[in-house]
Amino acid sequence: MFKLLFIAIILLVNSAFANKDTIINSLYPFFGTIGKQDIVKTPFDGIFEVIVHDPIDSLLISEDGRYLIQGDVVDLTTKQLMPMSGKVKLIKQTLINTINDHDKIIYPAKNEKYIIHVFTDVDCPFCKKLHYGMKQMNDLGITVKHLASPLASLHPTAQGKMEKIWCADDPLKAMDDYKKNNIVPNSKACHNPVADQLAISKQLGVNGTPAIFLSDGTHLPGYVPPAILLQKIKATIEK
């Protein structure tokens, strides 16, 4: 009895690895090398979640590696979206955490309860709109840590302005001066993190600004009013 059970377990394990090999081979022409640790079984029978890293994202694929699923998968029993593994959010937050606070422009809340990271482009109108709500966000206990993601296709001069802001004697004041009054600091060129942060934003899948990341790696694309942002933060924490 135990011998048969042992054999059954071995067969199941070998089958799972065979499925992963098939998936890896099917996806290689499109996504390059994928590790077996990035292939996760889902509650959807015969469907795997695959984590890709450039940019960081997850996708669903059939166990035979033939069918790639786009869009939401809804559980008709619970009327909710099928839960994903959460690995993507963890990987994104881990990557963000590799950035030293010294290289961020931080607006701290006096009574800090929550921390968000915002990839910003100084010439993005919705980034400026978010910036005008800074005091309200801070008053709600939200510390805002700015990171650079200048979008050259939309704002070709933004990266140069942001490098000057990060090189200013007081980057926080320089950010305020530009976002509120379009004043570019007369700062000397220095070693700055703007290009590195832009590269990280692309790896995170940021293709528009502002791009807000909550403490668990949840990505909120676009402008979110302070009060609604607080609701979203609390809803994420309470999950």
N, C-alpha and C positions, 0 to 999 in steps of 0.2 A: 504493500500500500504506500509506504513512505517512499519507496524507490520509484513508483509510478508518479507520485506527486513531484518528486525531485526532477524527473525527466520532463514532466509537463512544464515546470518552472523554467528549466533550461531552454525548452523549445520556445516559450513565450519571450524570454530575454533575447534569444537569437533572432526571433522574428522582428522584435522591436528594433534591434540594431540593423537588420536587413532593410527595414522600412526607412530608417534614417539614411542609410547608404544610398538608397534609391532617390530619396528627396535631395540629398546633397548633390548627386550626379545630375539630377534634373535642373536644379537651380544654378549650378555652376556657370553656365554660359551667360546668365543674366546678372548674377550677384557675386560671382567669384566664390572663393572658398568659404564654406560655412561649417562651423564646428558642431559636433554632435550634441555638445552641452547647450547649444542654442536652438535645439529642436525639442519642443515640449508637447506632450500629448494633451489634448483638450477634452472637455466633457462631451464634445461632438464626436460620436463614434466614427473612426476612420479619418479624422482630421487632426493635423498637427499645427501648432503655432511655431513659426520660424522667426528668430530674431536676426535682423541684418544690422550692420554697423556703420554703413557709409552711404546715406545718412542712417542714424539709428531709427529703426522702425520694426514693426512686426507684421507678419502676413500669415494667412491661413492657406494650407495646401493639403490635398488629399494624400493618403498614405502611399499611394502608388506613384506620387510625384507628377501626376498628369494634370490635375486641376488646381488652379490658383483662384482663391475666392476673394473677390473685391466687395466692399460694402459691409454693412452690419449683418450679424447673424443673431436672430431673435429666438429666444426660448418661448414657445407658444404656451407652455405650462405656467411660467412665471411672468410672462409678458415683459421680460427684461432682456437686455443684450447679453449674449453669452460672455461670461467673464474671461478675460485674458489672464495670463500668468502674472502680470505686473513686472516682469523682468525689464521691459523697455523703460518704464519710469525709473526703476532703480539704476539702470545703466546711465540714463540721462542725468540723474541727480548726482551720481558718482562722478561723472565727467565735469559737471558744473563745480563740484566741490574741489576739483583739482586746481581751480583758479584761486589764487591768493587774494584775501580781502584787500590787501594793499593795492591791488590792481583794479579794484572796483571803485565806483563812485557811490558812496553809501549815504542814504538819508535815514538816520536811525530814529525809531520811535522811542520816546522817553519811557513809556510803559510798554516795552516790547513784548508782544504775544506771538507774533508770527513774522516770518521772514520770506520775502519773495525776491526772485532775481528777474530783472527785466532787460532783455536785449533791446537796445534802442538805436535809432538813427536820428541825429539831431535835426534833420530836415524833414522828418516824417510828421505830418500834421496831427496824426492821432497820438504820436509819442508826446507832442507838446500838450495835447489835451490831457493825457494821463499825467503829465508833469504838473499841470495847474491844479490837479487834485492831490498833490504831494502832502500838503498839510493835513488834509482830511484823512488820507491813508495813515499818516503818522499818528494822528489823534485816535484812530481806531486800533492802534497798537501794531500797525504793520510797518516793519522796517523794509525799505526798498533798496536793493543793491543793483546799481546800473552796470551793465556790460555793453560792449560796443558791437553793433552789427550794421554798419553803414551799407546801404544797398546801392551799389554803383549804377545799376541799370535805371534806377529812379532818381537818385540824387548823386550825380558824379563828383560833386565837390565835398560831400559829407565826410568822407574818410579823412581828408586833410584837416577839416575843421575839428574833427573829433580828436585827432592826434594833438592839435594845439590845446584843446581842452584838457586832455589827459596830461599834457606837459606843463600846464599852468601851475603856478605856485600854490593855488587853491583850486583844485579841479572841481570841487563841489560848487563854489561860487561861479567858476567859469561856465559850468553847465547851466546854472540858473540864469546867468547873464545872457547866454545865447538862446536858450529855450524861451525866455520871456522877452528879451529885447534885441535878439539877433546880433549880439556883440561877440565878435571873435577875439579871444585873448591874443595879445602880442607876445606869445611865449616862444622861447627858443626851442629848436628841435631837440628831442631827447629820445632815449630808448623808452618805448611805450608799448602797451599790450594790445593796441587796437587791432592790428592785423591778426594776432594770435586769437583774440576773442572772436573776430569775424570768422576765422576758420572753424572754431569750436561751434559757433552758431550754425554753420552749414552742416557740420556733422550731426547736430541735434535736429536737423530738419527744419530750421527756421528759414522761411521764405517770405516773411513779412514782419513788419514791426508796428507797434510794440509786441514782443513775444514774452509773455509772462510765464515763469516757471515757479510752481509752488514747492514747498519743502519736500514733497514726496516724488518730485519729478514730473508731476502733472503739467502739461503745456496748455496754456490758455492763449490762443492766437488772437491778436487784435486788442483794441481798447476795451476795457471793462471799467465801469464807474466804481468808485471806492466802496459804496455800500453793497453793490452786487458782488464785488471782488471779495469782500468779507464773508458774504454768504457762501460763495464757492469754496473759500478756504475752510470754513467750518464744516461744510458738507463733505469735503475730502477727508478731513481729520476724523469725522464721525463714522466713516465707512468701516 
